[in-house]
Amino acid sequence: GGGNTTFSTYMLDTRALLVTGQAGLAAEYVGGTLVAGLAAVWAGGVAARLAVRLPRGASRRRPRVRPETATQPPGAGGSVTSGTRSMP
């Protein structure tokens, strides 16, 4: 795939810098590429969050409980809580 080709080019470029005695430049190249890649991932996450307009951490929030149902005992409010019905 395309990712393997890109990574192998990245490694060959780094190797070429090392072989020619440019270890400092090779280190800058590796570090700069890493920082740029992480910055791109972060920017993509921010853009995706803005695109769907979700506040940060929204997926981890618990659903809100309506105040009128929070004080009712279980089974109150006319809901059926079991599969049995009483006969008239």
PyMOL Python script that loads the backbone (N, CA, C, O; Angstrom):
from pymol import cmd

cmd.read_pdbstr("""\
ATOM      1  N   GLY A   1       0.805  -1.181   0.000  1.00  0.00           N
ATOM      2  CA  GLY A   1       0.000   0.000   0.000  1.00  0.00           C
ATOM      3  C   GLY A   1       0.852   1.250   0.000  1.00  0.00           C
ATOM      4  O   GLY A   1       2.082   1.195   0.040  1.00  0.00           O
ATOM      5  N   GLY A   2       0.172   2.364  -0.046  1.00  0.00           N
ATOM      6  CA  GLY A   2       0.828   3.663  -0.084  1.00  0.00           C
ATOM      7  C   GLY A   2       1.598   3.989   1.181  1.00  0.00           C
ATOM      8  O   GLY A   2       2.636   4.648   1.128  1.00  0.00           O
ATOM      9  N   GLY A   3       1.085   3.523   2.335  1.00  0.00           N
ATOM     10  CA  GLY A   3       1.767   3.794   3.602  1.00  0.00           C
ATOM     11  C   GLY A   3       3.133   3.148   3.671  1.00  0.00           C
ATOM     12  O   GLY A   3       4.076   3.746   4.189  1.00  0.00           O
ATOM     13  N   ASN A   4       3.256   1.919   3.150  1.00  0.00           N
ATOM     14  CA  ASN A   4       4.545   1.243   3.157  1.00  0.00           C
ATOM     15  C   ASN A   4       5.553   1.967   2.276  1.00  0.00           C
ATOM     16  O   ASN A   4       6.723   2.086   2.640  1.00  0.00           O
ATOM     17  N   THR A   5       5.112   2.448   1.132  1.00  0.00           N
ATOM     18  CA  THR A   5       6.000   3.163   0.224  1.00  0.00           C
ATOM     19  C   THR A   5       6.493   4.452   0.876  1.00  0.00           C
ATOM     20  O   THR A   5       7.676   4.786   0.796  1.00  0.00           O
ATOM     21  N   THR A   6       5.573   5.174   1.523  1.00  0.00           N
ATOM     22  CA  THR A   6       5.938   6.420   2.180  1.00  0.00           C
ATOM     23  C   THR A   6       6.920   6.159   3.315  1.00  0.00           C
ATOM     24  O   THR A   6       7.907   6.881   3.461  1.00  0.00           O
ATOM     25  N   PHE A   7       6.655   5.122   4.127  1.00  0.00           N
ATOM     26  CA  PHE A   7       7.538   4.826   5.241  1.00  0.00           C
ATOM     27  C   PHE A   7       8.912   4.385   4.753  1.00  0.00           C
ATOM     28  O   PHE A   7       9.930   4.774   5.327  1.00  0.00           O
ATOM     29  N   SER A   8       8.948   3.576   3.696  1.00  0.00           N
ATOM     30  CA  SER A   8      10.252   3.126   3.207  1.00  0.00           C
ATOM     31  C   SER A   8      11.049   4.297   2.633  1.00  0.00           C
ATOM     32  O   SER A   8      12.270   4.335   2.786  1.00  0.00           O
ATOM     33  N   THR A   9      10.394   5.243   1.984  1.00  0.00           N
ATOM     34  CA  THR A   9      11.075   6.430   1.482  1.00  0.00           C
ATOM     35  C   THR A   9      11.623   7.254   2.642  1.00  0.00           C
ATOM     36  O   THR A   9      12.739   7.769   2.578  1.00  0.00           O
ATOM     37  N   TYR A  10      10.832   7.371   3.692  1.00  0.00           N
ATOM     38  CA  TYR A  10      11.250   8.094   4.890  1.00  0.00           C
ATOM     39  C   TYR A  10      12.499   7.451   5.485  1.00  0.00           C
ATOM     40  O   TYR A  10      13.439   8.155   5.855  1.00  0.00           O
ATOM     41  N   MET A  11      12.518   6.135   5.579  1.00  0.00           N
ATOM     42  CA  MET A  11      13.670   5.429   6.147  1.00  0.00           C
ATOM     43  C   MET A  11      14.887   5.517   5.218  1.00  0.00           C
ATOM     44  O   MET A  11      16.014   5.671   5.689  1.00  0.00           O
ATOM     45  N   LEU A  12      14.665   5.421   3.915  1.00  0.00           N
ATOM     46  CA  LEU A  12      15.793   5.528   2.969  1.00  0.00           C
ATOM     47  C   LEU A  12      16.415   6.925   3.003  1.00  0.00           C
ATOM     48  O   LEU A  12      17.635   7.069   2.929  1.00  0.00           O
ATOM     49  N   ASP A  13      15.577   7.939   3.115  1.00  0.00           N
ATOM     50  CA  ASP A  13      16.104   9.304   3.221  1.00  0.00           C
ATOM     51  C   ASP A  13      16.928   9.471   4.495  1.00  0.00           C
ATOM     52  O   ASP A  13      17.995  10.084   4.479  1.00  0.00           O
ATOM     53  N   THR A  14      16.421   8.917   5.602  1.00  0.00           N
ATOM     54  CA  THR A  14      17.152   8.987   6.870  1.00  0.00           C
ATOM     55  C   THR A  14      18.477   8.245   6.765  1.00  0.00           C
ATOM     56  O   THR A  14      19.512   8.740   7.212  1.00  0.00           O
ATOM     57  N   ARG A  15      18.438   7.066   6.176  1.00  0.00           N
ATOM     58  CA  ARG A  15      19.664   6.268   5.999  1.00  0.00           C
ATOM     59  C   ARG A  15      20.683   7.021   5.142  1.00  0.00           C
ATOM     60  O   ARG A  15      21.873   7.029   5.455  1.00  0.00           O
ATOM     61  N   ALA A  16      20.216   7.653   4.059  1.00  0.00           N
ATOM     62  CA  ALA A  16      21.113   8.394   3.181  1.00  0.00           C
ATOM     63  C   ALA A  16      21.799   9.538   3.941  1.00  0.00           C
ATOM     64  O   ALA A  16      22.981   9.808   3.729  1.00  0.00           O
ATOM     65  N   LEU A  17      21.055  10.200   4.817  1.00  0.00           N
ATOM     66  CA  LEU A  17      21.657  11.272   5.617  1.00  0.00           C
ATOM     67  C   LEU A  17      22.705  10.702   6.574  1.00  0.00           C
ATOM     68  O   LEU A  17      23.766  11.297   6.762  1.00  0.00           O
ATOM     69  N   LEU A  18      22.410   9.561   7.172  1.00  0.00           N
ATOM     70  CA  LEU A  18      23.363   8.949   8.108  1.00  0.00           C
ATOM     71  C   LEU A  18      24.629   8.479   7.392  1.00  0.00           C
ATOM     72  O   LEU A  18      25.736   8.661   7.899  1.00  0.00           O
ATOM     73  N   VAL A  19      24.464   7.875   6.215  1.00  0.00           N
ATOM     74  CA  VAL A  19      25.606   7.356   5.455  1.00  0.00           C
ATOM     75  C   VAL A  19      26.525   8.484   5.017  1.00  0.00           C
ATOM     76  O   VAL A  19      27.741   8.302   4.955  1.00  0.00           O
ATOM     77  N   THR A  20      25.962   9.640   4.714  1.00  0.00           N
ATOM     78  CA  THR A  20      26.781  10.772   4.269  1.00  0.00           C
ATOM     79  C   THR A  20      27.328  11.588   5.438  1.00  0.00           C
ATOM     80  O   THR A  20      27.907  12.657   5.242  1.00  0.00           O
ATOM     81  N   GLY A  21      27.138  11.073   6.660  1.00  0.00           N
ATOM     82  CA  GLY A  21      27.715  11.734   7.821  1.00  0.00           C
ATOM     83  C   GLY A  21      26.908  12.902   8.358  1.00  0.00           C
ATOM     84  O   GLY A  21      27.438  13.739   9.090  1.00  0.00           O
ATOM     85  N   GLN A  22      25.665  12.965   8.013  1.00  0.00           N
ATOM     86  CA  GLN A  22      24.816  14.070   8.465  1.00  0.00           C
ATOM     87  C   GLN A  22      23.842  13.578   9.540  1.00  0.00           C
ATOM     88  O   GLN A  22      22.625  13.669   9.382  1.00  0.00           O
ATOM     89  N   ALA A  23      24.397  13.059  10.622  1.00  0.00           N
ATOM     90  CA  ALA A  23      23.581  12.479  11.686  1.00  0.00           C
ATOM     91  C   ALA A  23      22.665  13.523  12.332  1.00  0.00           C
ATOM     92  O   ALA A  23      21.520  13.221  12.667  1.00  0.00           O
ATOM     93  N   GLY A  24      23.159  14.722  12.501  1.00  0.00           N
ATOM     94  CA  GLY A  24      22.336  15.782  13.093  1.00  0.00           C
ATOM     95  C   GLY A  24      21.114  16.097  12.252  1.00  0.00           C
ATOM     96  O   GLY A  24      20.002  16.234  12.762  1.00  0.00           O
ATOM     97  N   LEU A  25      21.346  16.208  10.951  1.00  0.00           N
ATOM     98  CA  LEU A  25      20.233  16.477  10.042  1.00  0.00           C
ATOM     99  C   LEU A  25      19.264  15.293  10.001  1.00  0.00           C
ATOM    100  O   LEU A  25      18.052  15.482   9.907  1.00  0.00           O
ATOM    101  N   ALA A  26      19.801  14.077  10.071  1.00  0.00           N
ATOM    102  CA  ALA A  26      18.945  12.881  10.100  1.00  0.00           C
ATOM    103  C   ALA A  26      18.061  12.892  11.341  1.00  0.00           C
ATOM    104  O   ALA A  26      16.876  12.570  11.260  1.00  0.00           O
ATOM    105  N   ALA A  27      18.631  13.263  12.493  1.00  0.00           N
ATOM    106  CA  ALA A  27      17.858  13.331  13.731  1.00  0.00           C
ATOM    107  C   ALA A  27      16.771  14.401  13.638  1.00  0.00           C
ATOM    108  O   ALA A  27      15.644  14.189  14.084  1.00  0.00           O
ATOM    109  N   GLU A  28      17.116  15.550  13.057  1.00  0.00           N
ATOM    110  CA  GLU A  28      16.121  16.608  12.870  1.00  0.00           C
ATOM    111  C   GLU A  28      15.000  16.141  11.945  1.00  0.00           C
ATOM    112  O   GLU A  28      13.828  16.437  12.178  1.00  0.00           O
ATOM    113  N   TYR A  29      15.369  15.415  10.902  1.00  0.00           N
ATOM    114  CA  TYR A  29      14.394  14.903   9.945  1.00  0.00           C
ATOM    115  C   TYR A  29      13.432  13.925  10.623  1.00  0.00           C
ATOM    116  O   TYR A  29      12.217  14.011  10.447  1.00  0.00           O
ATOM    117  N   VAL A  30      13.992  12.998  11.396  1.00  0.00           N
ATOM    118  CA  VAL A  30      13.158  12.011  12.092  1.00  0.00           C
ATOM    119  C   VAL A  30      12.270  12.717  13.124  1.00  0.00           C
ATOM    120  O   VAL A  30      11.063  12.481  13.167  1.00  0.00           O
ATOM    121  N   GLY A  31      12.859  13.573  13.948  1.00  0.00           N
ATOM    122  CA  GLY A  31      12.086  14.283  14.973  1.00  0.00           C
ATOM    123  C   GLY A  31      11.045  15.211  14.383  1.00  0.00           C
ATOM    124  O   GLY A  31       9.908  15.265  14.853  1.00  0.00           O
ATOM    125  N   GLY A  32      11.436  15.941  13.351  1.00  0.00           N
ATOM    126  CA  GLY A  32      10.489  16.860  12.716  1.00  0.00           C
ATOM    127  C   GLY A  32       9.322  16.136  12.081  1.00  0.00           C
ATOM    128  O   GLY A  32       8.183  16.597  12.152  1.00  0.00           O
ATOM    129  N   THR A  33       9.605  14.998  11.459  1.00  0.00           N
ATOM    130  CA  THR A  33       8.537  14.217  10.845  1.00  0.00           C
ATOM    131  C   THR A  33       7.581  13.681  11.904  1.00  0.00           C
ATOM    132  O   THR A  33       6.366  13.684  11.709  1.00  0.00           O
ATOM    133  N   LEU A  34       8.128  13.223  13.021  1.00  0.00           N
ATOM    134  CA  LEU A  34       7.298  12.723  14.115  1.00  0.00           C
ATOM    135  C   LEU A  34       6.407  13.829  14.674  1.00  0.00           C
ATOM    136  O   LEU A  34       5.208  13.627  14.863  1.00  0.00           O
ATOM    137  N   VAL A  35       6.989  14.990  14.937  1.00  0.00           N
ATOM    138  CA  VAL A  35       6.212  16.110  15.479  1.00  0.00           C
ATOM    139  C   VAL A  35       5.142  16.551  14.485  1.00  0.00           C
ATOM    140  O   VAL A  35       4.001  16.800  14.872  1.00  0.00           O
ATOM    141  N   ALA A  36       5.503  16.649  13.216  1.00  0.00           N
ATOM    142  CA  ALA A  36       4.535  17.066  12.199  1.00  0.00           C
ATOM    143  C   ALA A  36       3.398  16.059  12.074  1.00  0.00           C
ATOM    144  O   ALA A  36       2.241  16.447  11.910  1.00  0.00           O
ATOM    145  N   GLY A  37       3.720  14.767  12.151  1.00  0.00           N
ATOM    146  CA  GLY A  37       2.686  13.733  12.076  1.00  0.00           C
ATOM    147  C   GLY A  37       1.727  13.799  13.254  1.00  0.00           C
ATOM    148  O   GLY A  37       0.513  13.694  13.080  1.00  0.00           O
ATOM    149  N   LEU A  38       2.272  13.974  14.451  1.00  0.00           N
ATOM    150  CA  LEU A  38       1.414  14.072  15.635  1.00  0.00           C
ATOM    151  C   LEU A  38       0.561  15.340  15.595  1.00  0.00           C
ATOM    152  O   LEU A  38      -0.599  15.320  16.006  1.00  0.00           O
ATOM    153  N   ALA A  39       1.126  16.430  15.107  1.00  0.00           N
ATOM    154  CA  ALA A  39       0.356  17.672  14.969  1.00  0.00           C
ATOM    155  C   ALA A  39      -0.783  17.497  13.965  1.00  0.00           C
ATOM    156  O   ALA A  39      -1.880  18.018  14.167  1.00  0.00           O
ATOM    157  N   ALA A  40      -0.523  16.767  12.892  1.00  0.00           N
ATOM    158  CA  ALA A  40      -1.571  16.518  11.899  1.00  0.00           C
ATOM    159  C   ALA A  40      -2.697  15.667  12.485  1.00  0.00           C
ATOM    160  O   ALA A  40      -3.870  15.919  12.209  1.00  0.00           O
ATOM    161  N   VAL A  41      -2.351  14.667  13.288  1.00  0.00           N
ATOM    162  CA  VAL A  41      -3.371  13.835  13.934  1.00  0.00           C
ATOM    163  C   VAL A  41      -4.204  14.692  14.883  1.00  0.00           C
ATOM    164  O   VAL A  41      -5.431  14.589  14.898  1.00  0.00           O
ATOM    165  N   TRP A  42      -3.546  15.535  15.674  1.00  0.00           N
ATOM    166  CA  TRP A  42      -4.258  16.407  16.603  1.00  0.00           C
ATOM    167  C   TRP A  42      -5.194  17.357  15.842  1.00  0.00           C
ATOM    168  O   TRP A  42      -6.353  17.528  16.220  1.00  0.00           O
ATOM    169  N   ALA A  43      -4.687  17.965  14.779  1.00  0.00           N
ATOM    170  CA  ALA A  43      -5.506  18.895  13.988  1.00  0.00           C
ATOM    171  C   ALA A  43      -6.690  18.177  13.358  1.00  0.00           C
ATOM    172  O   ALA A  43      -7.782  18.739  13.275  1.00  0.00           O
ATOM    173  N   GLY A  44      -6.488  16.952  12.918  1.00  0.00           N
ATOM    174  CA  GLY A  44      -7.595  16.176  12.364  1.00  0.00           C
ATOM    175  C   GLY A  44      -8.654  15.884  13.407  1.00  0.00           C
ATOM    176  O   GLY A  44      -9.848  15.923  13.110  1.00  0.00           O
ATOM    177  N   GLY A  45      -8.228  15.591  14.628  1.00  0.00           N
ATOM    178  CA  GLY A  45      -9.188  15.355  15.711  1.00  0.00           C
ATOM    179  C   GLY A  45      -9.991  16.596  16.041  1.00  0.00           C
ATOM    180  O   GLY A  45     -11.202  16.527  16.252  1.00  0.00           O
ATOM    181  N   VAL A  46      -9.310  17.737  16.085  1.00  0.00           N
ATOM    182  CA  VAL A  46     -10.001  19.008  16.343  1.00  0.00           C
ATOM    183  C   VAL A  46     -10.985  19.302  15.220  1.00  0.00           C
ATOM    184  O   VAL A  46     -12.121  19.700  15.480  1.00  0.00           O
ATOM    185  N   ALA A  47     -10.568  19.111  13.995  1.00  0.00           N
ATOM    186  CA  ALA A  47     -11.452  19.375  12.850  1.00  0.00           C
ATOM    187  C   ALA A  47     -12.668  18.453  12.864  1.00  0.00           C
ATOM    188  O   ALA A  47     -13.782  18.891  12.574  1.00  0.00           O
ATOM    189  N   ALA A  48     -12.462  17.192  13.195  1.00  0.00           N
ATOM    190  CA  ALA A  48     -13.583  16.256  13.254  1.00  0.00           C
ATOM    191  C   ALA A  48     -14.555  16.637  14.363  1.00  0.00           C
ATOM    192  O   ALA A  48     -15.770  16.571  14.177  1.00  0.00           O
ATOM    193  N   ARG A  49     -14.021  17.037  15.524  1.00  0.00           N
ATOM    194  CA  ARG A  49     -14.873  17.445  16.639  1.00  0.00           C
ATOM    195  C   ARG A  49     -15.699  18.666  16.258  1.00  0.00           C
ATOM    196  O   ARG A  49     -16.882  18.749  16.587  1.00  0.00           O
ATOM    197  N   LEU A  50     -15.072  19.616  15.562  1.00  0.00           N
ATOM    198  CA  LEU A  50     -15.798  20.804  15.127  1.00  0.00           C
ATOM    199  C   LEU A  50     -16.824  20.467  14.051  1.00  0.00           C
ATOM    200  O   LEU A  50     -17.895  21.071  13.996  1.00  0.00           O
ATOM    201  N   ALA A  51     -16.498  19.512  13.206  1.00  0.00           N
ATOM    202  CA  ALA A  51     -17.400  19.154  12.113  1.00  0.00           C
ATOM    203  C   ALA A  51     -18.697  18.545  12.636  1.00  0.00           C
ATOM    204  O   ALA A  51     -19.765  18.789  12.073  1.00  0.00           O
ATOM    205  N   VAL A  52     -18.617  17.774  13.683  1.00  0.00           N
ATOM    206  CA  VAL A  52     -19.830  17.157  14.221  1.00  0.00           C
ATOM    207  C   VAL A  52     -20.383  17.934  15.410  1.00  0.00           C
ATOM    208  O   VAL A  52     -21.427  17.583  15.961  1.00  0.00           O
ATOM    209  N   ARG A  53     -19.684  18.982  15.797  1.00  0.00           N
ATOM    210  CA  ARG A  53     -20.099  19.885  16.869  1.00  0.00           C
ATOM    211  C   ARG A  53     -20.370  19.176  18.192  1.00  0.00           C
ATOM    212  O   ARG A  53     -21.358  19.464  18.868  1.00  0.00           O
ATOM    213  N   LEU A  54     -19.494  18.258  18.551  1.00  0.00           N
ATOM    214  CA  LEU A  54     -19.594  17.596  19.844  1.00  0.00           C
ATOM    215  C   LEU A  54     -18.647  18.266  20.820  1.00  0.00           C
ATOM    216  O   LEU A  54     -17.487  18.511  20.486  1.00  0.00           O
ATOM    217  N   PRO A  55     -19.116  18.565  22.011  1.00  0.00           N
ATOM    218  CA  PRO A  55     -18.180  19.100  22.997  1.00  0.00           C
ATOM    219  C   PRO A  55     -17.170  18.043  23.389  1.00  0.00           C
ATOM    220  O   PRO A  55     -17.448  16.848  23.288  1.00  0.00           O
ATOM    221  N   ARG A  56     -16.020  18.463  23.827  1.00  0.00           N
ATOM    222  CA  ARG A  56     -14.955  17.529  24.197  1.00  0.00           C
ATOM    223  C   ARG A  56     -15.438  16.611  25.305  1.00  0.00           C
ATOM    224  O   ARG A  56     -15.942  17.077  26.326  1.00  0.00           O
ATOM    225  N   GLY A  57     -15.287  15.315  25.110  1.00  0.00           N
ATOM    226  CA  GLY A  57     -15.687  14.336  26.112  1.00  0.00           C
ATOM    227  C   GLY A  57     -17.167  14.003  26.094  1.00  0.00           C
ATOM    228  O   GLY A  57     -17.642  13.336  27.014  1.00  0.00           O
ATOM    229  N   ALA A  58     -17.916  14.436  25.091  1.00  0.00           N
ATOM    230  CA  ALA A  58     -19.358  14.207  25.061  1.00  0.00           C
ATOM    231  C   ALA A  58     -19.709  12.733  25.044  1.00  0.00           C
ATOM    232  O   ALA A  58     -20.730  12.343  25.611  1.00  0.00           O
ATOM    233  N   SER A  59     -18.901  11.908  24.416  1.00  0.00           N
ATOM    234  CA  SER A  59     -19.228  10.487  24.321  1.00  0.00           C
ATOM    235  C   SER A  59     -19.117   9.787  25.666  1.00  0.00           C
ATOM    236  O   SER A  59     -19.651   8.690  25.830  1.00  0.00           O
ATOM    237  N   ARG A  60     -18.441  10.392  26.630  1.00  0.00           N
ATOM    238  CA  ARG A  60     -18.268   9.778  27.940  1.00  0.00           C
ATOM    239  C   ARG A  60     -19.304  10.252  28.955  1.00  0.00           C
ATOM    240  O   ARG A  60     -19.310   9.784  30.094  1.00  0.00           O
ATOM    241  N   ARG A  61     -20.159  11.153  28.565  1.00  0.00           N
ATOM    242  CA  ARG A  61     -21.152  11.681  29.496  1.00  0.00           C
ATOM    243  C   ARG A  61     -22.289  10.693  29.694  1.00  0.00           C
ATOM    244  O   ARG A  61     -22.671   9.965  28.778  1.00  0.00           O
ATOM    245  N   ARG A  62     -22.817  10.683  30.901  1.00  0.00           N
ATOM    246  CA  ARG A  62     -23.970   9.840  31.201  1.00  0.00           C
ATOM    247  C   ARG A  62     -25.227  10.573  30.757  1.00  0.00           C
ATOM    248  O   ARG A  62     -25.266  11.803  30.789  1.00  0.00           O
ATOM    249  N   PRO A  63     -26.252   9.843  30.347  1.00  0.00           N
ATOM    250  CA  PRO A  63     -27.491  10.518  29.940  1.00  0.00           C
ATOM    251  C   PRO A  63     -28.125  11.240  31.123  1.00  0.00           C
ATOM    252  O   PRO A  63     -28.035  10.789  32.265  1.00  0.00           O
ATOM    253  N   ARG A  64     -28.754  12.345  30.836  1.00  0.00           N
ATOM    254  CA  ARG A  64     -29.412  13.107  31.889  1.00  0.00           C
ATOM    255  C   ARG A  64     -30.687  12.393  32.327  1.00  0.00           C
ATOM    256  O   ARG A  64     -31.378  11.779  31.513  1.00  0.00           O
ATOM    257  N   VAL A  65     -30.988  12.480  33.613  1.00  0.00           N
ATOM    258  CA  VAL A  65     -32.223  11.928  34.149  1.00  0.00           C
ATOM    259  C   VAL A  65     -33.195  13.078  34.322  1.00  0.00           C
ATOM    260  O   VAL A  65     -32.864  14.108  34.907  1.00  0.00           O
ATOM    261  N   ARG A  66     -34.409  12.886  33.800  1.00  0.00           N
ATOM    262  CA  ARG A  66     -35.404  13.940  33.955  1.00  0.00           C
ATOM    263  C   ARG A  66     -35.774  14.061  35.426  1.00  0.00           C
ATOM    264  O   ARG A  66     -35.973  13.043  36.088  1.00  0.00           O
ATOM    265  N   PRO A  67     -35.873  15.277  35.955  1.00  0.00           N
ATOM    266  CA  PRO A  67     -36.149  15.451  37.388  1.00  0.00           C
ATOM    267  C   PRO A  67     -37.433  14.771  37.841  1.00  0.00           C
ATOM    268  O   PRO A  67     -37.473  14.241  38.952  1.00  0.00           O
ATOM    269  N   GLU A  68     -38.500  14.763  37.014  1.00  0.00           N
ATOM    270  CA  GLU A  68     -39.768  14.171  37.438  1.00  0.00           C
ATOM    271  C   GLU A  68     -39.695  12.649  37.560  1.00  0.00           C
ATOM    272  O   GLU A  68     -40.482  12.062  38.302  1.00  0.00           O
ATOM    273  N   THR A  69     -38.767  11.991  36.847  1.00  0.00           N
ATOM    274  CA  THR A  69     -38.653  10.540  36.954  1.00  0.00           C
ATOM    275  C   THR A  69     -37.595  10.121  37.958  1.00  0.00           C
ATOM    276  O   THR A  69     -37.545   8.954  38.346  1.00  0.00           O
ATOM    277  N   ALA A  70     -36.758  11.039  38.382  1.00  0.00           N
ATOM    278  CA  ALA A  70     -35.675  10.692  39.290  1.00  0.00           C
ATOM    279  C   ALA A  70     -36.184  10.358  40.682  1.00  0.00           C
ATOM    280  O   ALA A  70     -35.535   9.597  41.400  1.00  0.00           O
ATOM    281  N   THR A  71     -37.342  10.912  41.091  1.00  0.00           N
ATOM    282  CA  THR A  71     -37.841  10.684  42.445  1.00  0.00           C
ATOM    283  C   THR A  71     -38.892   9.591  42.506  1.00  0.00           C
ATOM    284  O   THR A  71     -39.306   9.226  43.606  1.00  0.00           O
ATOM    285  N   GLN A  72     -39.346   9.053  41.388  1.00  0.00           N
ATOM    286  CA  GLN A  72     -40.358   8.007  41.386  1.00  0.00           C
ATOM    287  C   GLN A  72     -39.731   6.663  41.708  1.00  0.00           C
ATOM    288  O   GLN A  72     -38.613   6.378  41.278  1.00  0.00           O
ATOM    289  N   PRO A  73     -40.444   5.832  42.462  1.00  0.00           N
ATOM    290  CA  PRO A  73     -39.924   4.496  42.732  1.00  0.00           C
ATOM    291  C   PRO A  73     -39.937   3.652  41.464  1.00  0.00           C
ATOM    292  O   PRO A  73     -40.675   3.965  40.530  1.00  0.00           O
ATOM    293  N   PRO A  74     -39.136   2.588  41.409  1.00  0.00           N
ATOM    294  CA  PRO A  74     -39.125   1.730  40.224  1.00  0.00           C
ATOM    295  C   PRO A  74     -40.516   1.195  39.923  1.00  0.00           C
ATOM    296  O   PRO A  74     -41.221   0.764  40.836  1.00  0.00           O
ATOM    297  N   GLY A  75     -40.917   1.216  38.678  1.00  0.00           N
ATOM    298  CA  GLY A  75     -42.216   0.710  38.250  1.00  0.00           C
ATOM    299  C   GLY A  75     -43.315   1.742  38.310  1.00  0.00           C
ATOM    300  O   GLY A  75     -44.416   1.486  37.822  1.00  0.00           O
ATOM    301  N   ALA A  76     -43.062   2.895  38.888  1.00  0.00           N
ATOM    302  CA  ALA A  76     -44.079   3.946  38.965  1.00  0.00           C
ATOM    303  C   ALA A  76     -44.200   4.638  37.625  1.00  0.00           C
ATOM    304  O   ALA A  76     -43.299   4.573  36.789  1.00  0.00           O
ATOM    305  N   GLY A  77     -45.325   5.300  37.434  1.00  0.00           N
ATOM    306  CA  GLY A  77     -45.495   6.057  36.202  1.00  0.00           C
ATOM    307  C   GLY A  77     -46.200   5.266  35.128  1.00  0.00           C
ATOM    308  O   GLY A  77     -46.207   5.683  33.970  1.00  0.00           O
ATOM    309  N   GLY A  78     -46.796   4.134  35.472  1.00  0.00           N
ATOM    310  CA  GLY A  78     -47.600   3.388  34.508  1.00  0.00           C
ATOM    311  C   GLY A  78     -46.809   2.546  33.537  1.00  0.00           C
ATOM    312  O   GLY A  78     -47.392   2.011  32.594  1.00  0.00           O
ATOM    313  N   SER A  79     -45.520   2.402  33.717  1.00  0.00           N
ATOM    314  CA  SER A  79     -44.761   1.585  32.794  1.00  0.00           C
ATOM    315  C   SER A  79     -44.833   0.125  33.216  1.00  0.00           C
ATOM    316  O   SER A  79     -44.940  -0.177  34.405  1.00  0.00           O
ATOM    317  N   VAL A  80     -44.775  -0.768  32.256  1.00  0.00           N
ATOM    318  CA  VAL A  80     -44.803  -2.197  32.526  1.00  0.00           C
ATOM    319  C   VAL A  80     -43.373  -2.632  32.798  1.00  0.00           C
ATOM    320  O   VAL A  80     -42.492  -2.429  31.963  1.00  0.00           O
ATOM    321  N   THR A  81     -43.133  -3.233  33.970  1.00  0.00           N
ATOM    322  CA  THR A  81     -41.772  -3.630  34.300  1.00  0.00           C
ATOM    323  C   THR A  81     -41.554  -5.127  34.187  1.00  0.00           C
ATOM    324  O   THR A  81     -40.417  -5.588  34.284  1.00  0.00           O
ATOM    325  N   SER A  82     -42.612  -5.897  33.986  1.00  0.00           N
ATOM    326  CA  SER A  82     -42.429  -7.334  33.803  1.00  0.00           C
ATOM    327  C   SER A  82     -43.278  -7.785  32.636  1.00  0.00           C
ATOM    328  O   SER A  82     -44.087  -7.020  32.112  1.00  0.00           O
ATOM    329  N   GLY A  83     -43.094  -9.011  32.236  1.00  0.00           N
ATOM    330  CA  GLY A  83     -43.821  -9.543  31.096  1.00  0.00           C
ATOM    331  C   GLY A  83     -45.177 -10.124  31.458  1.00  0.00           C
ATOM    332  O   GLY A  83     -45.831 -10.697  30.587  1.00  0.00           O
ATOM    333  N   THR A  84     -45.635 -10.005  32.706  1.00  0.00           N
ATOM    334  CA  THR A  84     -46.914 -10.583  33.129  1.00  0.00           C
ATOM    335  C   THR A  84     -47.978  -9.509  33.210  1.00  0.00           C
ATOM    336  O   THR A  84     -47.693  -8.351  33.517  1.00  0.00           O
ATOM    337  N   ARG A  85     -49.210  -9.909  32.931  1.00  0.00           N
ATOM    338  CA  ARG A  85     -50.350  -8.996  33.058  1.00  0.00           C
ATOM    339  C   ARG A  85     -51.345  -9.619  34.012  1.00  0.00           C
ATOM    340  O   ARG A  85     -51.474 -10.841  34.085  1.00  0.00           O
ATOM    341  N   SER A  86     -52.048  -8.768  34.743  1.00  0.00           N
ATOM    342  CA  SER A  86     -53.088  -9.297  35.628  1.00  0.00           C
ATOM    343  C   SER A  86     -54.367  -9.483  34.824  1.00  0.00           C
ATOM    344  O   SER A  86     -54.671  -8.711  33.915  1.00  0.00           O
ATOM    345  N   MET A  87     -55.097 -10.512  35.180  1.00  0.00           N
ATOM    346  CA  MET A  87     -56.360 -10.793  34.499  1.00  0.00           C
ATOM    347  C   MET A  87     -57.469 -10.003  35.173  1.00  0.00           C
ATOM    348  O   MET A  87     -57.443  -9.841  36.393  1.00  0.00           O
ATOM    349  N   PRO A  88     -58.459  -9.499  34.406  1.00  0.00           N
ATOM    350  CA  PRO A  88     -59.562  -8.731  35.025  1.00  0.00           C
ATOM    351  C   PRO A  88     -60.486  -9.598  35.830  1.00  0.00           C
ATOM    352  O   PRO A  88     -61.453  -9.100  36.406  1.00  0.00           O
TER     353      PRO A  88
END
""", "prot")
cmd.dss("prot")
cmd.show_as("cartoon", "prot")
cmd.util.cbc("prot")
cmd.orient("prot")
